[in-house]
């Protein structure tokens, strides 16, 4: 008998991904599904086992992008019509964060301009019309990456490098231009990008000093930093093209 499982679920843009059950034992049915958030209508669904839910990330993998979504190895348009299968199964969709409690990313509609995928040591963008990679870049920590949309760019963070050290990076979704931003601590989070530079909030290693730094693509040293012992990283946030500490605009 399958255990009743209602979660995990994910909401990205107009799409909702979830695990749902119907019926009662011994005739209970469990399936993975993508729904339209506006009316709850089912766009795609297929049966899954309890083992699929617990251990097979690729079977229920989900992400979204302008005009469609990826679900369990296949790309679909916004009506649920198939557009392509993923050409290389070793790639998985990067987890998208559309809000972290402080920052939201309304300019992109809640997802990157193209679907962003990862392997153990690389990230790349996939063409949802063909299922093939448009570009890929080697990236340390890619397996733990999380993504935040920024217009036509995507900001990656939570890149596990060593012990408590994590990196960040950003790329133009269409071209792959951009690069890795070196960070010296485990608490760096992308705030935004103007297409040339990326701003991150961070806490200095082993200290109470926090603030904001701006990096160019591929740079390991910041272009500028605004740091203070009077700041707490949890109160630094971005909104409408500016950076705030609590209610005070600082950039």
N, C-alpha and C positions, 0 to 999 in steps of 0.2 A: 504493500500500500504506500502510495506517495504521500509525503508530508505536505500539508497545505502551506504554500509559499506565496505571499503577496508581494514581497520585495526581493531583490532590489528594484528600484525604478529610477528613471532619469527623465528630466524635462529639459529639452533643448529647443529653443524657438517655439514653433507651433506643434512640436511632436513630443509624445510621451512614450517611453519604453518601460515595460513592466512584465512581471511574471504573474499569471493569474490562474485560478483553478475554477472548475465548475463541476457540479454533480457531487455525489456522495460515494464513499467507499462501498463496494470495491470498484465502482464505475467512475471514479473521480478522474477528471482530465486536467492535466497541467500543460500550459502553453506559454511561450514567449510571444509578446505582441507589441506592436507600435500603434498608438492611437493618435487621432487628431485632437489636440488639446482643446479646441474650441467647442466641440460637440461630443467628444468621446467615441466617435466612430472608429472602427478598426480598419487600419490601412493594410497591415500585414500581420499574420500570426502563423505559428507552426508549433507542433507538439514538442515538448522537452521532457526529459526525465529528471529525477531528483539529482542524479549525478551530473547532468548537464548544467543544472543551476548552480551546483556547488563547485564544480571543478573545470568546466569547459567554458572559458571566457570567450573563445572564438565563436561558439555556437550561439551565444546571446549578445555578442558585441554590437554596440549601437553608437552612432554619432549622426550629426546633422550638419547641413550646409545650406546656403541659399538655393532653393528650388528642389530640395530633396533630402534623403537620409540614407544611411548605410545600416544594414541589419543582418547579422548572421552570415556574412560573406557576400552579400549582394547589395547593389546600389539601386535605389528606387527614386522616382520623381515624387513630387508632393502629393500626387493622387494615389500613390502606392504602386504605380506601374514600374516594372523592372527596366533598368537602363543598362546594367552591366554586372558581371561577377567580378570580384576582386581577383586580379590576375596572379598575384603571388600571395599565398596563404600565410607566409611567415610574417606579414605585416598586420598590425592591430591598430585600431583607432585610438588616438591620444584622448585621454579624459579631458573634457571641456568644463571649465568653471566660468559661468556667466555672472556670478556674484560671489563675493567672499564675506558678505556682511557689511563691508565698507565701500567696496567698489563695484559698480555695475558697468556693463559695456553695451549700451543701447545702439551705438552707431553701426554695429555689424549685424543687428538683428538677433544677437545672442549666440552666434557661431562664426567660426572663421570663414573667409571667402571661399575656401576650398577644403575638402576633408583632409585632415592631417593625421598621418599614420606613423608608427614607430616599430623598430625592432630592438634587439638588445643594445645596439650601438649606433643607431641611425634614426633620423626622422625624415619625412618626406611628404609631399602633397600628391594626391591621387586624382586623376581625371574621372569623375563619376560617370561620364559617358562611355568610357572604354574600360575602366577598372585598372588602368595601367598608371605607373608612376610618372608624374610630370618632372619631378626632381627629387633628389635625396641628398642628405648631408650627414657625414659622420658626426656623432654627438655623444660625448661621455655622459652617462646618466640618462640616456634616452628611455630606458625601460621604466623609469619612475616619473617621467614627465607629465605635467599637467599643462593645459593650454588655456590662454585667455585671448579672445578676439580683439583686434585693434584695427578697424577698418579693413584694408586689404592685407594687413600684416597679421601675424600670429605671434604671441609672446609665450615662451615656454619657461616654466620654472619647476622647482622641486626636482632638479636634475642631481641625483645622488652621485657624488664624486668620491668622497672618502670620509668615513666616520660620520661626524656631524656636519660635514661641509656639502653644500648644495650649490649648484650653478644655475644660471638663467641664460636665455638666448632669445633672439627674435629673428623672424624671417618674413620676407615678402612672399605671400602665398602663391603668387603667379610665377615668380622668377627664382625663388630660393635665395635671393640676395639678403644679406644680413650677417649675423654671426653670433658667436658666444660672448657673453658678458661675464668676465671673471668676478667671483665674489669670494670673500674671505671668511664667511660665516654660514651658519645653517638657517638663517632667518631672512633671506632676501626674497622679495615679492615684486613682480612687475606692476607698475602703476599705469604706464602708458607709453606710447611712442609717437613721435612726429614723423615717422618714416625714415629718419636719419639717426636719431638717438633714442635710447630707451631709459626711462626713469624707473628706479627701483627704491623701495623702502627697505631698510635693513638695520639690524642691531649688531654692533661691533662685538667681535669675539671676546667673551669673558668680561664684559663691561656693561654699564647701564646706558652707554651712549647710543642713541638711535637717530635716524634721519633719512634723508633722501640723497641719492647720487644719480648722475646721468652718465651713461656710457655710450660710446660709439660702437659700431659693429666690429666684433673681434677684439675689442679692447679689454685688457685686464686691469687697467687703471681708470678711474672715473675722470670725465671731463671736468666735473665740478661736484662738490658735496656740500650739503647743508646738514651738519650734525650738531647734536646738543645733548647734554646730560639731562636737560629738562623735558626731553621728548620720550614718549613711549611708542614703539612701533605700532601697537594695536590701534592707535588713534590717528595714524597717518592714512589718508585715503584720497582717491582721485574722483573728480566729478566735473563733467562738462569742460574738459581740457585744462583744468587747474588741479593743483595738489593742495590739500588742506591738512592742518593739524588741529584736530577737534573742529571748531567752527571758524578757525582763523586760516585764511589763505596764505600759503607760504611760497607758492610758485604759480 
